[in-house]
Amino acid sequence: MTKADIVNEISKSTGIEKAAVLGTIEKFMEVVKDSLANGENVYLRGFGSFIVKTRSEKTARNISKNTTIIIPEHKIPAFKPARVFMDEVK
C-alpha cells in the first residue's frame, strides 16, 4: 500500500478531501522525522513506537581489496509495533 492508497482510503471512509488528508499525513511524517532527529521517541498507543536506536561501532571488511574499516557508532530510526498491533497481524 502506498501513501496515495492510504490517502484514498482515509478520504473515502471519512469524507474529507484528499488534499486535506494528504496534508495531514505529510505533516504527521514531518513531525515524526523532526522528533527522531532531535532524539525524541514517538509513542502511539495501540499502534507502536518510532524510536531511535544506537548501533555500536563495528569492524567491516572489504573482501575484494582485503581491507578493514571501522564503522563508527551511529543512530538509526526504528519502529516497534505495539502488542495489540502484533496480535492483529498474526
PyMOL Python script that loads the backbone (N, CA, C, O; Angstrom):
from pymol import cmd

cmd.read_pdbstr("""\
ATOM      1  N   MET A   1       0.851  -1.176   0.000  1.00  0.00           N
ATOM      2  CA  MET A   1       0.000   0.000   0.000  1.00  0.00           C
ATOM      3  C   MET A   1       0.895   1.237   0.000  1.00  0.00           C
ATOM      4  O   MET A   1       1.842   1.326   0.781  1.00  0.00           O
ATOM      5  N   THR A   2       0.593   2.178  -0.869  1.00  0.00           N
ATOM      6  CA  THR A   2       1.375   3.402  -0.971  1.00  0.00           C
ATOM      7  C   THR A   2       0.701   4.533  -0.198  1.00  0.00           C
ATOM      8  O   THR A   2      -0.410   4.388   0.313  1.00  0.00           O
ATOM      9  N   LYS A   3       1.403   5.662  -0.126  1.00  0.00           N
ATOM     10  CA  LYS A   3       0.836   6.827   0.547  1.00  0.00           C
ATOM     11  C   LYS A   3      -0.442   7.268  -0.154  1.00  0.00           C
ATOM     12  O   LYS A   3      -1.407   7.649   0.508  1.00  0.00           O
ATOM     13  N   ALA A   4      -0.463   7.221  -1.489  1.00  0.00           N
ATOM     14  CA  ALA A   4      -1.653   7.605  -2.252  1.00  0.00           C
ATOM     15  C   ALA A   4      -2.825   6.680  -1.924  1.00  0.00           C
ATOM     16  O   ALA A   4      -3.964   7.132  -1.811  1.00  0.00           O
ATOM     17  N   ASP A   5      -2.543   5.384  -1.772  1.00  0.00           N
ATOM     18  CA  ASP A   5      -3.601   4.436  -1.402  1.00  0.00           C
ATOM     19  C   ASP A   5      -4.164   4.753  -0.019  1.00  0.00           C
ATOM     20  O   ASP A   5      -5.373   4.678   0.199  1.00  0.00           O
ATOM     21  N   ILE A   6      -3.288   5.105   0.903  1.00  0.00           N
ATOM     22  CA  ILE A   6      -3.721   5.447   2.263  1.00  0.00           C
ATOM     23  C   ILE A   6      -4.600   6.704   2.224  1.00  0.00           C
ATOM     24  O   ILE A   6      -5.644   6.763   2.874  1.00  0.00           O
ATOM     25  N   VAL A   7      -4.162   7.702   1.456  1.00  0.00           N
ATOM     26  CA  VAL A   7      -4.932   8.944   1.335  1.00  0.00           C
ATOM     27  C   VAL A   7      -6.307   8.641   0.755  1.00  0.00           C
ATOM     28  O   VAL A   7      -7.311   9.141   1.263  1.00  0.00           O
ATOM     29  N   ASN A   8      -6.373   7.833  -0.297  1.00  0.00           N
ATOM     30  CA  ASN A   8      -7.661   7.478  -0.909  1.00  0.00           C
ATOM     31  C   ASN A   8      -8.565   6.755   0.078  1.00  0.00           C
ATOM     32  O   ASN A   8      -9.757   7.050   0.162  1.00  0.00           O
ATOM     33  N   GLU A   9      -8.007   5.814   0.823  1.00  0.00           N
ATOM     34  CA  GLU A   9      -8.787   5.029   1.783  1.00  0.00           C
ATOM     35  C   GLU A   9      -9.352   5.916   2.892  1.00  0.00           C
ATOM     36  O   GLU A   9     -10.528   5.804   3.238  1.00  0.00           O
ATOM     37  N   ILE A  10      -8.526   6.787   3.443  1.00  0.00           N
ATOM     38  CA  ILE A  10      -8.980   7.681   4.513  1.00  0.00           C
ATOM     39  C   ILE A  10     -10.024   8.657   3.976  1.00  0.00           C
ATOM     40  O   ILE A  10     -11.026   8.931   4.636  1.00  0.00           O
ATOM     41  N   SER A  11      -9.783   9.173   2.784  1.00  0.00           N
ATOM     42  CA  SER A  11     -10.721  10.118   2.180  1.00  0.00           C
ATOM     43  C   SER A  11     -12.087   9.473   1.942  1.00  0.00           C
ATOM     44  O   SER A  11     -13.123  10.084   2.203  1.00  0.00           O
ATOM     45  N   LYS A  12     -12.082   8.238   1.448  1.00  0.00           N
ATOM     46  CA  LYS A  12     -13.341   7.532   1.210  1.00  0.00           C
ATOM     47  C   LYS A  12     -14.096   7.260   2.505  1.00  0.00           C
ATOM     48  O   LYS A  12     -15.312   7.443   2.569  1.00  0.00           O
ATOM     49  N   SER A  13     -13.379   6.824   3.532  1.00  0.00           N
ATOM     50  CA  SER A  13     -14.051   6.421   4.765  1.00  0.00           C
ATOM     51  C   SER A  13     -14.488   7.590   5.634  1.00  0.00           C
ATOM     52  O   SER A  13     -15.429   7.454   6.417  1.00  0.00           O
ATOM     53  N   THR A  14     -13.822   8.741   5.512  1.00  0.00           N
ATOM     54  CA  THR A  14     -14.178   9.880   6.359  1.00  0.00           C
ATOM     55  C   THR A  14     -14.930  10.985   5.625  1.00  0.00           C
ATOM     56  O   THR A  14     -15.606  11.795   6.258  1.00  0.00           O
ATOM     57  N   GLY A  15     -14.821  11.030   4.292  1.00  0.00           N
ATOM     58  CA  GLY A  15     -15.467  12.089   3.530  1.00  0.00           C
ATOM     59  C   GLY A  15     -14.671  13.383   3.488  1.00  0.00           C
ATOM     60  O   GLY A  15     -15.168  14.402   3.009  1.00  0.00           O
ATOM     61  N   ILE A  16     -13.449  13.352   3.980  1.00  0.00           N
ATOM     62  CA  ILE A  16     -12.574  14.539   3.959  1.00  0.00           C
ATOM     63  C   ILE A  16     -11.876  14.587   2.597  1.00  0.00           C
ATOM     64  O   ILE A  16     -11.572  13.546   2.015  1.00  0.00           O
ATOM     65  N   GLU A  17     -11.627  15.788   2.098  1.00  0.00           N
ATOM     66  CA  GLU A  17     -10.957  15.951   0.808  1.00  0.00           C
ATOM     67  C   GLU A  17      -9.582  15.298   0.817  1.00  0.00           C
ATOM     68  O   GLU A  17      -8.901  15.262   1.841  1.00  0.00           O
ATOM     69  N   LYS A  18      -9.186  14.780  -0.348  1.00  0.00           N
ATOM     70  CA  LYS A  18      -7.895  14.118  -0.463  1.00  0.00           C
ATOM     71  C   LYS A  18      -6.740  15.070  -0.156  1.00  0.00           C
ATOM     72  O   LYS A  18      -5.753  14.666   0.459  1.00  0.00           O
ATOM     73  N   ALA A  19      -6.855  16.311  -0.573  1.00  0.00           N
ATOM     74  CA  ALA A  19      -5.786  17.289  -0.334  1.00  0.00           C
ATOM     75  C   ALA A  19      -5.578  17.524   1.155  1.00  0.00           C
ATOM     76  O   ALA A  19      -4.443  17.645   1.615  1.00  0.00           O
ATOM     77  N   ALA A  20      -6.673  17.589   1.911  1.00  0.00           N
ATOM     78  CA  ALA A  20      -6.566  17.801   3.360  1.00  0.00           C
ATOM     79  C   ALA A  20      -5.960  16.580   4.038  1.00  0.00           C
ATOM     80  O   ALA A  20      -5.141  16.712   4.948  1.00  0.00           O
ATOM     81  N   VAL A  21      -6.362  15.397   3.596  1.00  0.00           N
ATOM     82  CA  VAL A  21      -5.812  14.160   4.169  1.00  0.00           C
ATOM     83  C   VAL A  21      -4.320  14.062   3.865  1.00  0.00           C
ATOM     84  O   VAL A  21      -3.523  13.722   4.740  1.00  0.00           O
ATOM     85  N   LEU A  22      -3.946  14.362   2.615  1.00  0.00           N
ATOM     86  CA  LEU A  22      -2.538  14.312   2.222  1.00  0.00           C
ATOM     87  C   LEU A  22      -1.715  15.292   3.042  1.00  0.00           C
ATOM     88  O   LEU A  22      -0.623  14.954   3.500  1.00  0.00           O
ATOM     89  N   GLY A  23      -2.226  16.501   3.232  1.00  0.00           N
ATOM     90  CA  GLY A  23      -1.512  17.495   4.038  1.00  0.00           C
ATOM     91  C   GLY A  23      -1.323  17.035   5.472  1.00  0.00           C
ATOM     92  O   GLY A  23      -0.267  17.257   6.065  1.00  0.00           O
ATOM     93  N   THR A  24      -2.337  16.396   6.029  1.00  0.00           N
ATOM     94  CA  THR A  24      -2.254  15.892   7.405  1.00  0.00           C
ATOM     95  C   THR A  24      -1.222  14.773   7.510  1.00  0.00           C
ATOM     96  O   THR A  24      -0.422  14.750   8.446  1.00  0.00           O
ATOM     97  N   ILE A  25      -1.237  13.856   6.563  1.00  0.00           N
ATOM     98  CA  ILE A  25      -0.281  12.747   6.586  1.00  0.00           C
ATOM     99  C   ILE A  25       1.141  13.266   6.415  1.00  0.00           C
ATOM    100  O   ILE A  25       2.054  12.819   7.109  1.00  0.00           O
ATOM    101  N   GLU A  26       1.334  14.215   5.487  1.00  0.00           N
ATOM    102  CA  GLU A  26       2.661  14.804   5.275  1.00  0.00           C
ATOM    103  C   GLU A  26       3.164  15.478   6.557  1.00  0.00           C
ATOM    104  O   GLU A  26       4.329  15.326   6.924  1.00  0.00           O
ATOM    105  N   LYS A  27       2.286  16.219   7.232  1.00  0.00           N
ATOM    106  CA  LYS A  27       2.671  16.909   8.461  1.00  0.00           C
ATOM    107  C   LYS A  27       2.999  15.906   9.561  1.00  0.00           C
ATOM    108  O   LYS A  27       3.939  16.111  10.329  1.00  0.00           O
ATOM    109  N   PHE A  28       2.220  14.811   9.642  1.00  0.00           N
ATOM    110  CA  PHE A  28       2.489  13.760  10.623  1.00  0.00           C
ATOM    111  C   PHE A  28       3.886  13.179  10.410  1.00  0.00           C
ATOM    112  O   PHE A  28       4.653  13.023  11.361  1.00  0.00           O
ATOM    113  N   MET A  29       4.208  12.863   9.164  1.00  0.00           N
ATOM    114  CA  MET A  29       5.526  12.295   8.872  1.00  0.00           C
ATOM    115  C   MET A  29       6.644  13.289   9.184  1.00  0.00           C
ATOM    116  O   MET A  29       7.708  12.899   9.664  1.00  0.00           O
ATOM    117  N   GLU A  30       6.406  14.549   8.916  1.00  0.00           N
ATOM    118  CA  GLU A  30       7.392  15.584   9.211  1.00  0.00           C
ATOM    119  C   GLU A  30       7.642  15.695  10.713  1.00  0.00           C
ATOM    120  O   GLU A  30       8.788  15.813  11.147  1.00  0.00           O
ATOM    121  N   VAL A  31       6.575  15.656  11.503  1.00  0.00           N
ATOM    122  CA  VAL A  31       6.700  15.739  12.960  1.00  0.00           C
ATOM    123  C   VAL A  31       7.460  14.522  13.500  1.00  0.00           C
ATOM    124  O   VAL A  31       8.305  14.663  14.385  1.00  0.00           O
ATOM    125  N   VAL A  32       7.166  13.336  12.973  1.00  0.00           N
ATOM    126  CA  VAL A  32       7.867  12.129  13.419  1.00  0.00           C
ATOM    127  C   VAL A  32       9.349  12.232  13.076  1.00  0.00           C
ATOM    128  O   VAL A  32      10.198  11.932  13.915  1.00  0.00           O
ATOM    129  N   LYS A  33       9.675  12.659  11.836  1.00  0.00           N
ATOM    130  CA  LYS A  33      11.079  12.791  11.429  1.00  0.00           C
ATOM    131  C   LYS A  33      11.815  13.815  12.296  1.00  0.00           C
ATOM    132  O   LYS A  33      12.937  13.568  12.738  1.00  0.00           O
ATOM    133  N   ASP A  34      11.179  14.961  12.536  1.00  0.00           N
ATOM    134  CA  ASP A  34      11.820  16.001  13.354  1.00  0.00           C
ATOM    135  C   ASP A  34      12.041  15.522  14.784  1.00  0.00           C
ATOM    136  O   ASP A  34      13.085  15.794  15.376  1.00  0.00           O
ATOM    137  N   SER A  35      11.073  14.817  15.334  1.00  0.00           N
ATOM    138  CA  SER A  35      11.208  14.305  16.701  1.00  0.00           C
ATOM    139  C   SER A  35      12.359  13.312  16.792  1.00  0.00           C
ATOM    140  O   SER A  35      13.170  13.384  17.714  1.00  0.00           O
ATOM    141  N   LEU A  36      12.432  12.390  15.842  1.00  0.00           N
ATOM    142  CA  LEU A  36      13.510  11.402  15.856  1.00  0.00           C
ATOM    143  C   LEU A  36      14.864  12.066  15.640  1.00  0.00           C
ATOM    144  O   LEU A  36      15.857  11.663  16.245  1.00  0.00           O
ATOM    145  N   ALA A  37      14.910  13.077  14.783  1.00  0.00           N
ATOM    146  CA  ALA A  37      16.160  13.801  14.544  1.00  0.00           C
ATOM    147  C   ALA A  37      16.641  14.504  15.812  1.00  0.00           C
ATOM    148  O   ALA A  37      17.844  14.675  16.011  1.00  0.00           O
ATOM    149  N   ASN A  38      15.704  14.912  16.671  1.00  0.00           N
ATOM    150  CA  ASN A  38      16.051  15.566  17.936  1.00  0.00           C
ATOM    151  C   ASN A  38      16.260  14.567  19.072  1.00  0.00           C
ATOM    152  O   ASN A  38      16.463  14.964  20.219  1.00  0.00           O
ATOM    153  N   GLY A  39      16.209  13.276  18.756  1.00  0.00           N
ATOM    154  CA  GLY A  39      16.442  12.251  19.770  1.00  0.00           C
ATOM    155  C   GLY A  39      15.230  11.899  20.608  1.00  0.00           C
ATOM    156  O   GLY A  39      15.359  11.206  21.617  1.00  0.00           O
ATOM    157  N   GLU A  40      14.049  12.366  20.209  1.00  0.00           N
ATOM    158  CA  GLU A  40      12.825  12.078  20.955  1.00  0.00           C
ATOM    159  C   GLU A  40      12.083  10.919  20.285  1.00  0.00           C
ATOM    160  O   GLU A  40      11.927  10.896  19.064  1.00  0.00           O
ATOM    161  N   ASN A  41      11.632   9.969  21.084  1.00  0.00           N
ATOM    162  CA  ASN A  41      10.845   8.865  20.565  1.00  0.00           C
ATOM    163  C   ASN A  41       9.387   9.290  20.433  1.00  0.00           C
ATOM    164  O   ASN A  41       8.930  10.183  21.147  1.00  0.00           O
ATOM    165  N   VAL A  42       8.653   8.647  19.517  1.00  0.00           N
ATOM    166  CA  VAL A  42       7.243   8.945  19.297  1.00  0.00           C
ATOM    167  C   VAL A  42       6.453   7.694  19.644  1.00  0.00           C
ATOM    168  O   VAL A  42       6.669   6.636  19.053  1.00  0.00           O
ATOM    169  N   TYR A  43       5.534   7.810  20.603  1.00  0.00           N
ATOM    170  CA  TYR A  43       4.741   6.671  21.071  1.00  0.00           C
ATOM    171  C   TYR A  43       3.287   6.854  20.650  1.00  0.00           C
ATOM    172  O   TYR A  43       2.666   7.869  20.967  1.00  0.00           O
ATOM    173  N   LEU A  44       2.742   5.862  19.928  1.00  0.00           N
ATOM    174  CA  LEU A  44       1.340   5.884  19.517  1.00  0.00           C
ATOM    175  C   LEU A  44       0.669   4.668  20.143  1.00  0.00           C
ATOM    176  O   LEU A  44       0.817   3.546  19.659  1.00  0.00           O
ATOM    177  N   ARG A  45      -0.067   4.902  21.220  1.00  0.00           N
ATOM    178  CA  ARG A  45      -0.699   3.814  21.972  1.00  0.00           C
ATOM    179  C   ARG A  45      -1.603   2.984  21.060  1.00  0.00           C
ATOM    180  O   ARG A  45      -2.438   3.527  20.338  1.00  0.00           O
ATOM    181  N   GLY A  46      -1.428   1.668  21.102  1.00  0.00           N
ATOM    182  CA  GLY A  46      -2.222   0.758  20.300  1.00  0.00           C
ATOM    183  C   GLY A  46      -1.690   0.559  18.892  1.00  0.00           C
ATOM    184  O   GLY A  46      -2.199  -0.282  18.151  1.00  0.00           O
ATOM    185  N   PHE A  47      -0.665   1.327  18.511  1.00  0.00           N
ATOM    186  CA  PHE A  47      -0.083   1.197  17.172  1.00  0.00           C
ATOM    187  C   PHE A  47       1.376   0.784  17.258  1.00  0.00           C
ATOM    188  O   PHE A  47       1.763  -0.262  16.737  1.00  0.00           O
ATOM    189  N   GLY A  48       2.190   1.614  17.921  1.00  0.00           N
ATOM    190  CA  GLY A  48       3.604   1.288  18.061  1.00  0.00           C
ATOM    191  C   GLY A  48       4.424   2.508  18.407  1.00  0.00           C
ATOM    192  O   GLY A  48       3.887   3.577  18.697  1.00  0.00           O
ATOM    193  N   SER A  49       5.742   2.333  18.373  1.00  0.00           N
ATOM    194  CA  SER A  49       6.661   3.403  18.735  1.00  0.00           C
ATOM    195  C   SER A  49       7.700   3.598  17.643  1.00  0.00           C
ATOM    196  O   SER A  49       8.270   2.636  17.129  1.00  0.00           O
ATOM    197  N   PHE A  50       7.934   4.847  17.300  1.00  0.00           N
ATOM    198  CA  PHE A  50       9.040   5.202  16.427  1.00  0.00           C
ATOM    199  C   PHE A  50      10.170   5.586  17.372  1.00  0.00           C
ATOM    200  O   PHE A  50      10.048   6.539  18.141  1.00  0.00           O
ATOM    201  N   ILE A  51      11.262   4.846  17.312  1.00  0.00           N
ATOM    202  CA  ILE A  51      12.352   5.057  18.263  1.00  0.00           C
ATOM    203  C   ILE A  51      13.681   5.261  17.539  1.00  0.00           C
ATOM    204  O   ILE A  51      13.818   4.940  16.358  1.00  0.00           O
ATOM    205  N   VAL A  52      14.647   5.797  18.263  1.00  0.00           N
ATOM    206  CA  VAL A  52      15.999   5.967  17.753  1.00  0.00           C
ATOM    207  C   VAL A  52      16.873   4.920  18.430  1.00  0.00           C
ATOM    208  O   VAL A  52      16.984   4.889  19.656  1.00  0.00           O
ATOM    209  N   LYS A  53      17.490   4.066  17.625  1.00  0.00           N
ATOM    210  CA  LYS A  53      18.393   3.049  18.155  1.00  0.00           C
ATOM    211  C   LYS A  53      19.828   3.462  17.870  1.00  0.00           C
ATOM    212  O   LYS A  53      20.110   4.140  16.882  1.00  0.00           O
ATOM    213  N   THR A  54      20.724   3.048  18.744  1.00  0.00           N
ATOM    214  CA  THR A  54      22.133   3.328  18.552  1.00  0.00           C
ATOM    215  C   THR A  54      22.839   2.042  18.142  1.00  0.00           C
ATOM    216  O   THR A  54      22.816   1.050  18.871  1.00  0.00           O
ATOM    217  N   ARG A  55      23.462   2.069  16.981  1.00  0.00           N
ATOM    218  CA  ARG A  55      24.259   0.938  16.522  1.00  0.00           C
ATOM    219  C   ARG A  55      25.682   1.149  17.017  1.00  0.00           C
ATOM    220  O   ARG A  55      26.250   2.228  16.849  1.00  0.00           O
ATOM    221  N   SER A  56      26.249   0.135  17.618  1.00  0.00           N
ATOM    222  CA  SER A  56      27.589   0.273  18.169  1.00  0.00           C
ATOM    223  C   SER A  56      28.646   0.227  17.065  1.00  0.00           C
ATOM    224  O   SER A  56      28.376  -0.196  15.941  1.00  0.00           O
ATOM    225  N   GLU A  57      29.833   0.664  17.408  1.00  0.00           N
ATOM    226  CA  GLU A  57      30.950   0.660  16.466  1.00  0.00           C
ATOM    227  C   GLU A  57      31.286  -0.773  16.088  1.00  0.00           C
ATOM    228  O   GLU A  57      31.238  -1.674  16.926  1.00  0.00           O
ATOM    229  N   LYS A  58      31.631  -0.981  14.808  1.00  0.00           N
ATOM    230  CA  LYS A  58      32.000  -2.324  14.394  1.00  0.00           C
ATOM    231  C   LYS A  58      33.050  -2.269  13.290  1.00  0.00           C
ATOM    232  O   LYS A  58      33.253  -1.240  12.647  1.00  0.00           O
ATOM    233  N   THR A  59      33.697  -3.385  13.095  1.00  0.00           N
ATOM    234  CA  THR A  59      34.707  -3.508  12.053  1.00  0.00           C
ATOM    235  C   THR A  59      34.094  -4.226  10.864  1.00  0.00           C
ATOM    236  O   THR A  59      33.466  -5.275  11.016  1.00  0.00           O
ATOM    237  N   ALA A  60      34.279  -3.653   9.672  1.00  0.00           N
ATOM    238  CA  ALA A  60      33.768  -4.265   8.445  1.00  0.00           C
ATOM    239  C   ALA A  60      34.940  -4.573   7.527  1.00  0.00           C
ATOM    240  O   ALA A  60      36.004  -3.960   7.625  1.00  0.00           O
ATOM    241  N   ARG A  61      34.727  -5.537   6.630  1.00  0.00           N
ATOM    242  CA  ARG A  61      35.797  -5.925   5.724  1.00  0.00           C
ATOM    243  C   ARG A  61      35.356  -5.753   4.285  1.00  0.00           C
ATOM    244  O   ARG A  61      34.222  -6.069   3.924  1.00  0.00           O
ATOM    245  N   ASN A  62      36.274  -5.245   3.464  1.00  0.00           N
ATOM    246  CA  ASN A  62      36.096  -5.206   2.020  1.00  0.00           C
ATOM    247  C   ASN A  62      36.870  -6.395   1.478  1.00  0.00           C
ATOM    248  O   ASN A  62      38.098  -6.357   1.402  1.00  0.00           O
ATOM    249  N   ILE A  63      36.165  -7.442   1.105  1.00  0.00           N
ATOM    250  CA  ILE A  63      36.824  -8.693   0.728  1.00  0.00           C
ATOM    251  C   ILE A  63      37.629  -8.537  -0.556  1.00  0.00           C
ATOM    252  O   ILE A  63      38.713  -9.111  -0.666  1.00  0.00           O
ATOM    253  N   SER A  64      37.134  -7.781  -1.526  1.00  0.00           N
ATOM    254  CA  SER A  64      37.840  -7.652  -2.796  1.00  0.00           C
ATOM    255  C   SER A  64      39.174  -6.928  -2.652  1.00  0.00           C
ATOM    256  O   SER A  64      40.130  -7.267  -3.350  1.00  0.00           O
ATOM    257  N   LYS A  65      39.262  -5.944  -1.769  1.00  0.00           N
ATOM    258  CA  LYS A  65      40.512  -5.210  -1.547  1.00  0.00           C
ATOM    259  C   LYS A  65      41.282  -5.739  -0.351  1.00  0.00           C
ATOM    260  O   LYS A  65      42.414  -5.320  -0.104  1.00  0.00           O
ATOM    261  N   ASN A  66      40.676  -6.658   0.397  1.00  0.00           N
ATOM    262  CA  ASN A  66      41.271  -7.234   1.598  1.00  0.00           C
ATOM    263  C   ASN A  66      41.672  -6.151   2.604  1.00  0.00           C
ATOM    264  O   ASN A  66      42.779  -6.159   3.142  1.00  0.00           O
ATOM    265  N   THR A  67      40.745  -5.224   2.842  1.00  0.00           N
ATOM    266  CA  THR A  67      40.988  -4.168   3.817  1.00  0.00           C
ATOM    267  C   THR A  67      39.875  -4.178   4.859  1.00  0.00           C
ATOM    268  O   THR A  67      38.786  -4.704   4.627  1.00  0.00           O
ATOM    269  N   THR A  68      40.169  -3.595   5.992  1.00  0.00           N
ATOM    270  CA  THR A  68      39.152  -3.464   7.031  1.00  0.00           C
ATOM    271  C   THR A  68      38.923  -1.980   7.300  1.00  0.00           C
ATOM    272  O   THR A  68      39.840  -1.164   7.209  1.00  0.00           O
ATOM    273  N   ILE A  69      37.698  -1.659   7.628  1.00  0.00           N
ATOM    274  CA  ILE A  69      37.356  -0.292   8.013  1.00  0.00           C
ATOM    275  C   ILE A  69      36.542  -0.352   9.290  1.00  0.00           C
ATOM    276  O   ILE A  69      35.905  -1.361   9.589  1.00  0.00           O
ATOM    277  N   ILE A  70      36.570   0.725  10.030  1.00  0.00           N
ATOM    278  CA  ILE A  70      35.785   0.811  11.257  1.00  0.00           C
ATOM    279  C   ILE A  70      34.578   1.688  10.985  1.00  0.00           C
ATOM    280  O   ILE A  70      34.707   2.843  10.579  1.00  0.00           O
ATOM    281  N   ILE A  71      33.404   1.123  11.214  1.00  0.00           N
ATOM    282  CA  ILE A  71      32.171   1.879  11.078  1.00  0.00           C
ATOM    283  C   ILE A  71      31.858   2.453  12.454  1.00  0.00           C
ATOM    284  O   ILE A  71      31.645   1.696  13.401  1.00  0.00           O
ATOM    285  N   PRO A  72      31.825   3.780  12.581  1.00  0.00           N
ATOM    286  CA  PRO A  72      31.608   4.375  13.898  1.00  0.00           C
ATOM    287  C   PRO A  72      30.188   4.147  14.420  1.00  0.00           C
ATOM    288  O   PRO A  72      29.279   3.795  13.668  1.00  0.00           O
ATOM    289  N   GLU A  73      30.026   4.354  15.715  1.00  0.00           N
ATOM    290  CA  GLU A  73      28.704   4.265  16.334  1.00  0.00           C
ATOM    291  C   GLU A  73      27.787   5.290  15.672  1.00  0.00           C
ATOM    292  O   GLU A  73      28.190   6.429  15.434  1.00  0.00           O
ATOM    293  N   HIS A  74      26.543   4.879  15.373  1.00  0.00           N
ATOM    294  CA  HIS A  74      25.604   5.793  14.740  1.00  0.00           C
ATOM    295  C   HIS A  74      24.178   5.444  15.154  1.00  0.00           C
ATOM    296  O   HIS A  74      23.905   4.361  15.671  1.00  0.00           O
ATOM    297  N   LYS A  75      23.292   6.384  14.915  1.00  0.00           N
ATOM    298  CA  LYS A  75      21.886   6.219  15.301  1.00  0.00           C
ATOM    299  C   LYS A  75      21.058   5.915  14.060  1.00  0.00           C
ATOM    300  O   LYS A  75      21.326   6.425  12.972  1.00  0.00           O
ATOM    301  N   ILE A  76      20.028   5.059  14.252  1.00  0.00           N
ATOM    302  CA  ILE A  76      19.123   4.719  13.165  1.00  0.00           C
ATOM    303  C   ILE A  76      17.682   4.786  13.665  1.00  0.00           C
ATOM    304  O   ILE A  76      17.424   4.505  14.835  1.00  0.00           O
ATOM    305  N   PRO A  77      16.741   5.155  12.795  1.00  0.00           N
ATOM    306  CA  PRO A  77      15.333   5.129  13.196  1.00  0.00           C
ATOM    307  C   PRO A  77      14.808   3.694  13.137  1.00  0.00           C
ATOM    308  O   PRO A  77      15.263   2.888  12.327  1.00  0.00           O
ATOM    309  N   ALA A  78      13.856   3.394  13.997  1.00  0.00           N
ATOM    310  CA  ALA A  78      13.255   2.057  14.018  1.00  0.00           C
ATOM    311  C   ALA A  78      11.798   2.179  14.435  1.00  0.00           C
ATOM    312  O   ALA A  78      11.389   3.172  15.038  1.00  0.00           O
ATOM    313  N   PHE A  79      11.023   1.151  14.103  1.00  0.00           N
ATOM    314  CA  PHE A  79       9.622   1.097  14.503  1.00  0.00           C
ATOM    315  C   PHE A  79       9.410  -0.171  15.298  1.00  0.00           C
ATOM    316  O   PHE A  79       9.801  -1.258  14.872  1.00  0.00           O
ATOM    317  N   LYS A  80       8.786  -0.029  16.459  1.00  0.00           N
ATOM    318  CA  LYS A  80       8.464  -1.183  17.294  1.00  0.00           C
ATOM    319  C   LYS A  80       6.946  -1.244  17.417  1.00  0.00           C
ATOM    320  O   LYS A  80       6.350  -0.386  18.069  1.00  0.00           O
ATOM    321  N   PRO A  81       6.307  -2.247  16.801  1.00  0.00           N
ATOM    322  CA  PRO A  81       4.845  -2.320  16.859  1.00  0.00           C
ATOM    323  C   PRO A  81       4.339  -2.652  18.258  1.00  0.00           C
ATOM    324  O   PRO A  81       5.012  -3.337  19.028  1.00  0.00           O
ATOM    325  N   ALA A  82       3.146  -2.157  18.575  1.00  0.00           N
ATOM    326  CA  ALA A  82       2.510  -2.446  19.862  1.00  0.00           C
ATOM    327  C   ALA A  82       2.011  -3.894  19.858  1.00  0.00           C
ATOM    328  O   ALA A  82       1.806  -4.489  18.800  1.00  0.00           O
ATOM    329  N   ARG A  83       1.825  -4.439  21.035  1.00  0.00           N
ATOM    330  CA  ARG A  83       1.373  -5.827  21.162  1.00  0.00           C
ATOM    331  C   ARG A  83       0.012  -6.023  20.482  1.00  0.00           C
ATOM    332  O   ARG A  83      -0.213  -7.042  19.829  1.00  0.00           O
ATOM    333  N   VAL A  84      -0.893  -5.049  20.636  1.00  0.00           N
ATOM    334  CA  VAL A  84      -2.217  -5.127  20.012  1.00  0.00           C
ATOM    335  C   VAL A  84      -2.070  -5.214  18.488  1.00  0.00           C
ATOM    336  O   VAL A  84      -2.769  -5.985  17.830  1.00  0.00           O
ATOM    337  N   PHE A  85      -1.169  -4.427  17.950  1.00  0.00           N
ATOM    338  CA  PHE A  85      -0.891  -4.407  16.523  1.00  0.00           C
ATOM    339  C   PHE A  85      -0.344  -5.759  16.076  1.00  0.00           C
ATOM    340  O   PHE A  85      -0.777  -6.310  15.063  1.00  0.00           O
ATOM    341  N   MET A  86       0.606  -6.285  16.835  1.00  0.00           N
ATOM    342  CA  MET A  86       1.215  -7.575  16.516  1.00  0.00           C
ATOM    343  C   MET A  86       0.161  -8.693  16.531  1.00  0.00           C
ATOM    344  O   MET A  86       0.165  -9.566  15.663  1.00  0.00           O
ATOM    345  N   ASP A  87      -0.730  -8.660  17.513  1.00  0.00           N
ATOM    346  CA  ASP A  87      -1.761  -9.695  17.624  1.00  0.00           C
ATOM    347  C   ASP A  87      -2.719  -9.650  16.439  1.00  0.00           C
ATOM    348  O   ASP A  87      -3.172 -10.694  15.971  1.00  0.00           O
ATOM    349  N   GLU A  88      -3.033  -8.446  15.947  1.00  0.00           N
ATOM    350  CA  GLU A  88      -3.922  -8.330  14.790  1.00  0.00           C
ATOM    351  C   GLU A  88      -3.289  -8.840  13.527  1.00  0.00           C
ATOM    352  O   GLU A  88      -3.967  -9.434  12.689  1.00  0.00           O
ATOM    353  N   VAL A  89      -1.992  -8.618  13.373  1.00  0.00           N
ATOM    354  CA  VAL A  89      -1.299  -9.051  12.161  1.00  0.00           C
ATOM    355  C   VAL A  89      -1.138 -10.567  12.147  1.00  0.00           C
ATOM    356  O   VAL A  89      -1.198 -11.187  11.085  1.00  0.00           O
ATOM    357  N   LYS A  90      -0.937 -11.159  13.302  1.00  0.00           N
ATOM    358  CA  LYS A  90      -0.738 -12.616  13.378  1.00  0.00           C
ATOM    359  C   LYS A  90      -1.934 -13.363  12.976  1.00  0.00           C
ATOM    360  O   LYS A  90      -1.926 -14.593  12.986  1.00  0.00           O
TER     361      LYS A  90
END
""", "prot")
cmd.dss("prot")
cmd.show_as("cartoon", "prot")
cmd.util.cbc("prot")
cmd.orient("prot")
